[in-house]
Amino acid sequence: MRFALAFPLLLCTACAAMEARQVQPESLRLDTTTLHLRLTDGTLCEVNWQAAPAGRLDGCGPGYGYAVEVEQSPNLARQLVEGLFLALGAEKALAPMAEVVITDPAGGDWVFTSPGPLER
């Protein structure tokens, strides 16, 4: 009788553990041409976002969609920094200012900004 009561509880616990381990987007980085998406299982997915600002990351986890929207009129401080990098010939070293939306197969959105937050 105890086994009959414990089995459903054990089954529910196993289901909850499996759901908690689902692969999800963890972090994102943009450079001048490439979107780098890291998943919670350690997988690194890359796509040329300059060639296609929106599309699918085929072969990446369960399959994610992406859309990159670049900030067209950044603030004055950003414009000064961009001008400095351009004058130094290092414009490719500066991450573009953008919002990136990653869409999972279930339709959930994960929103990232570029450049990302500073790690302390």
GROMACS elastic network, one bead per residue, 0.5 to 0.9 nm:
[ bonds ]
;  ai    aj funct       b0    kb
    1     4     6  0.51114   500
    1     5     6  0.65529   500
    1     6     6  0.87285   500
    2     5     6  0.52007   500
    2     6     6  0.60495   500
    2     7     6  0.85287   500
    3     7     6  0.58534   500
    4     7     6  0.55651   500
    4     8     6  0.74211   500
    5     8     6  0.63413   500
    5     9     6  0.71697   500
    6     9     6  0.52570   500
    6    10     6  0.61183   500
    6    11     6  0.86271   500
    7    10     6  0.50774   500
    7    11     6  0.61041   500
    7    12     6  0.86706   500
    8    12     6  0.61809   500
    8    13     6  0.86109   500
    9    12     6  0.51920   500
    9    13     6  0.62413   500
    9    14     6  0.87057   500
   10    13     6  0.50987   500
   10    14     6  0.62404   500
   10    15     6  0.87240   500
   11    14     6  0.51431   500
   11    15     6  0.62889   500
   11    16     6  0.87303   500
   12    15     6  0.51103   500
   12    16     6  0.62355   500
   12    17     6  0.86726   500
   13    16     6  0.51618   500
   13    17     6  0.62415   500
   13    18     6  0.87180   500
   14    17     6  0.51158   500
   14    18     6  0.62383   500
   14    19     6  0.87244   500
   15    18     6  0.51425   500
   15    19     6  0.62788   500
   15    20     6  0.86822   500
   16    19     6  0.51791   500
   16    20     6  0.62180   500
   16    21     6  0.88443   500
   17    20     6  0.51169   500
   17    21     6  0.64926   500
   18    21     6  0.52998   500
   18    22     6  0.68402   500
   19    22     6  0.54903   500
   20    23     6  0.87552   500
   21    24     6  0.87791   500
   21    40     6  0.86665   500
   21    41     6  0.87115   500
   22    40     6  0.82724   500
   22    41     6  0.86327   500
   23    26     6  0.89004   500
   23    39     6  0.63907   500
   23    40     6  0.55338   500
   23    41     6  0.60511   500
   23    61     6  0.70695   500
   23    62     6  0.80067   500
   24    38     6  0.87437   500
   24    39     6  0.54901   500
   24    40     6  0.54762   500
   24    41     6  0.79091   500
   24    61     6  0.84027   500
   24   104     6  0.80899   500
   25    28     6  0.79145   500
   25    37     6  0.69433   500
   25    38     6  0.61402   500
   25    40     6  0.61612   500
   25   102     6  0.78073   500
   25   104     6  0.86110   500
   25   110     6  0.73110   500
   26    37     6  0.75645   500
   26    38     6  0.55956   500
   26    40     6  0.53660   500
   26    41     6  0.88906   500
   26    42     6  0.87767   500
   27    36     6  0.83242   500
   27    37     6  0.60078   500
   27    38     6  0.52645   500
   27    39     6  0.70516   500
   27    40     6  0.85534   500
   27   112     6  0.78460   500
   27   116     6  0.87300   500
   28    35     6  0.72365   500
   28    36     6  0.56319   500
   28    38     6  0.62452   500
   28    39     6  0.89883   500
   28   100     6  0.84488   500
   28   112     6  0.67358   500
   28   113     6  0.82020   500
   28   114     6  0.81121   500
   28   116     6  0.76777   500
   29    34     6  0.83367   500
   29    35     6  0.60574   500
   29    36     6  0.51445   500
   29    37     6  0.66585   500
   29    38     6  0.86845   500
   29    95     6  0.82302   500
   29   112     6  0.87208   500
   29   113     6  0.85408   500
   29   114     6  0.67169   500
   29   115     6  0.71746   500
   29   116     6  0.70273   500
   30    33     6  0.74408   500
   30    34     6  0.58998   500
   30    36     6  0.62015   500
   30    37     6  0.87749   500
   30    49     6  0.86222   500
   30    95     6  0.60836   500
   30    96     6  0.68636   500
   30    97     6  0.88470   500
   30    98     6  0.84911   500
   30   114     6  0.64273   500
   30   115     6  0.72810   500
   30   116     6  0.88690   500
   31    34     6  0.54362   500
   31    35     6  0.66965   500
   31    36     6  0.82498   500
   31    92     6  0.74303   500
   31    93     6  0.76990   500
   31    94     6  0.73722   500
   31    95     6  0.50393   500
   31    96     6  0.66304   500
   31   114     6  0.89639   500
   32    35     6  0.86293   500
   32    49     6  0.86556   500
   32    50     6  0.75802   500
   32    91     6  0.86768   500
   32    92     6  0.58913   500
   32    93     6  0.79856   500
   32    94     6  0.77098   500
   32    95     6  0.64261   500
   32    96     6  0.65128   500
   33    47     6  0.83504   500
   33    48     6  0.54997   500
   33    49     6  0.59193   500
   33    50     6  0.51920   500
   33    51     6  0.78686   500
   34    46     6  0.64784   500
   34    47     6  0.56063   500
   34    49     6  0.56738   500
   34    50     6  0.72603   500
   35    45     6  0.79966   500
   35    46     6  0.54695   500
   35    47     6  0.53819   500
   35    48     6  0.63113   500
   35    49     6  0.59662   500
   35    50     6  0.89304   500
   35    68     6  0.89033   500
   36    44     6  0.67526   500
   36    45     6  0.57889   500
   36    47     6  0.70377   500
   37    43     6  0.81855   500
   37    44     6  0.57033   500
   37    45     6  0.50472   500
   37    46     6  0.63063   500
   37    47     6  0.87721   500
   38    41     6  0.82220   500
   38    42     6  0.62617   500
   38    43     6  0.57329   500
   38    45     6  0.63188   500
   38    46     6  0.88547   500
   39    42     6  0.53993   500
   39    43     6  0.52722   500
   39    44     6  0.65246   500
   39    45     6  0.79789   500
   39    60     6  0.87559   500
   39    61     6  0.77690   500
   40    43     6  0.73277   500
   41    61     6  0.89390   500
   43    60     6  0.77047   500
   43    61     6  0.76238   500
   44    60     6  0.79948   500
   45    57     6  0.72845   500
   45    59     6  0.82963   500
   45    60     6  0.58628   500
   45    61     6  0.85737   500
   46    49     6  0.89214   500
   46    57     6  0.76205   500
   46    60     6  0.86325   500
   47    50     6  0.89064   500
   47    51     6  0.89210   500
   47    52     6  0.86347   500
   47    56     6  0.88126   500
   47    57     6  0.68955   500
   48    51     6  0.56891   500
   48    52     6  0.67164   500
   48    53     6  0.81398   500
   49    54     6  0.70945   500
   49    55     6  0.85380   500
   49    66     6  0.89101   500
   49    67     6  0.84063   500
   49    68     6  0.71682   500
   50    53     6  0.57755   500
   52    55     6  0.65870   500
   52    67     6  0.88278   500
   52    68     6  0.89152   500
   53    66     6  0.79248   500
   53    67     6  0.58459   500
   53    68     6  0.52453   500
   53    69     6  0.74257   500
   54    65     6  0.75692   500
   54    66     6  0.54476   500
   54    68     6  0.61932   500
   54    69     6  0.87919   500
   55    64     6  0.87255   500
   55    65     6  0.56830   500
   55    66     6  0.55218   500
   55    67     6  0.66336   500
   56    63     6  0.71509   500
   56    64     6  0.57936   500
   56    66     6  0.59754   500
   56    67     6  0.88011   500
   57    60     6  0.56610   500
   57    61     6  0.86817   500
   57    63     6  0.60315   500
   57    64     6  0.52892   500
   57    65     6  0.58887   500
   57    66     6  0.71094   500
   58    61     6  0.82611   500
   58    62     6  0.85216   500
   58    63     6  0.55671   500
   58    64     6  0.70952   500
   58    65     6  0.84051   500
   59    62     6  0.75995   500
   59    63     6  0.63506   500
   59    64     6  0.88490   500
   60    63     6  0.53488   500
   60    64     6  0.68545   500
   61    64     6  0.74699   500
   62   104     6  0.77917   500
   62   105     6  0.68334   500
   63   103     6  0.88365   500
   63   104     6  0.69149   500
   63   105     6  0.63150   500
   64   102     6  0.64628   500
   64   103     6  0.55071   500
   64   105     6  0.62167   500
   65   101     6  0.80704   500
   65   102     6  0.56065   500
   65   104     6  0.66001   500
   65   105     6  0.79733   500
   66   100     6  0.69425   500
   66   101     6  0.55961   500
   66   103     6  0.61504   500
   67    99     6  0.82313   500
   67   100     6  0.56302   500
   67   101     6  0.52744   500
   67   102     6  0.67376   500
   67   103     6  0.85236   500
   68    98     6  0.65889   500
   68    99     6  0.59542   500
   68   101     6  0.66657   500
   68   102     6  0.89491   500
   69    72     6  0.87505   500
   69    97     6  0.86949   500
   69    98     6  0.54014   500
   69    99     6  0.52912   500
   69   100     6  0.63352   500
   69   101     6  0.85123   500
   70    96     6  0.70769   500
   70    97     6  0.59182   500
   70    99     6  0.64882   500
   70   100     6  0.84985   500
   70   114     6  0.89611   500
   71    74     6  0.59997   500
   71    96     6  0.80722   500
   71    97     6  0.55450   500
   71    98     6  0.52834   500
   71    99     6  0.76609   500
   72    97     6  0.85181   500
   72    98     6  0.88017   500
   73    76     6  0.89058   500
   73    79     6  0.85154   500
   74    77     6  0.81192   500
   74    78     6  0.59811   500
   74    79     6  0.64111   500
   74    97     6  0.75360   500
   75    78     6  0.54231   500
   75    79     6  0.63553   500
   75    80     6  0.88847   500
   76    79     6  0.50109   500
   76    80     6  0.62654   500
   76    81     6  0.87144   500
   77    80     6  0.51765   500
   77    81     6  0.63159   500
   77    82     6  0.86435   500
   78    81     6  0.50684   500
   78    82     6  0.60482   500
   78    83     6  0.85083   500
   78    97     6  0.88324   500
   79    82     6  0.50648   500
   79    83     6  0.61156   500
   79    84     6  0.86352   500
   80    83     6  0.50605   500
   80    84     6  0.62271   500
   80    85     6  0.87109   500
   81    84     6  0.50620   500
   81    85     6  0.62041   500
   81    86     6  0.85123   500
   81    94     6  0.88190   500
   82    85     6  0.51469   500
   82    86     6  0.60259   500
   82    87     6  0.85507   500
   82    91     6  0.69279   500
   82    94     6  0.75279   500
   83    86     6  0.50183   500
   83    87     6  0.60890   500
   83    88     6  0.86016   500
   83    91     6  0.84491   500
   84    87     6  0.51087   500
   84    88     6  0.62641   500
   84    89     6  0.86541   500
   84    90     6  0.85963   500
   84    91     6  0.84973   500
   85    88     6  0.50870   500
   85    89     6  0.61606   500
   85    90     6  0.50148   500
   85    92     6  0.83360   500
   85    93     6  0.78342   500
   85    94     6  0.74241   500
   86    89     6  0.50120   500
   86    90     6  0.58719   500
   86    92     6  0.86490   500
   87    90     6  0.76407   500
   87    91     6  0.82302   500
   88    91     6  0.77119   500
   89    92     6  0.81996   500
   90    93     6  0.55051   500
   90    94     6  0.75276   500
   91    94     6  0.57504   500
   91    95     6  0.87599   500
   92    95     6  0.74542   500
   94   115     6  0.87046   500
   95    98     6  0.88501   500
   95   114     6  0.67840   500
   95   115     6  0.57822   500
   96   114     6  0.63793   500
   96   115     6  0.67070   500
   97   113     6  0.74420   500
   97   114     6  0.51284   500
   97   115     6  0.59717   500
   98   112     6  0.84790   500
   98   113     6  0.58188   500
   98   114     6  0.50753   500
   98   115     6  0.73988   500
   99   111     6  0.70587   500
   99   112     6  0.59037   500
   99   114     6  0.62962   500
  100   110     6  0.82159   500
  100   111     6  0.57976   500
  100   112     6  0.51309   500
  100   113     6  0.60501   500
  100   114     6  0.76191   500
  101   109     6  0.62858   500
  101   110     6  0.56474   500
  101   112     6  0.63616   500
  101   113     6  0.87352   500
  102   108     6  0.82486   500
  102   109     6  0.56178   500
  102   110     6  0.50033   500
  102   111     6  0.63645   500
  102   112     6  0.79737   500
  103   106     6  0.79836   500
  103   107     6  0.58284   500
  103   108     6  0.55597   500
  103   110     6  0.62986   500
  103   111     6  0.87485   500
  104   107     6  0.53710   500
  104   108     6  0.53370   500
  104   109     6  0.64595   500
  104   110     6  0.79072   500
  105   108     6  0.73876   500
  112   115     6  0.89326   500
  112   116     6  0.73618   500
  113   116     6  0.54967   500
  113   117     6  0.81111   500
  114   117     6  0.81395   500
  115   118     6  0.86122   500
  116   119     6  0.88415   500
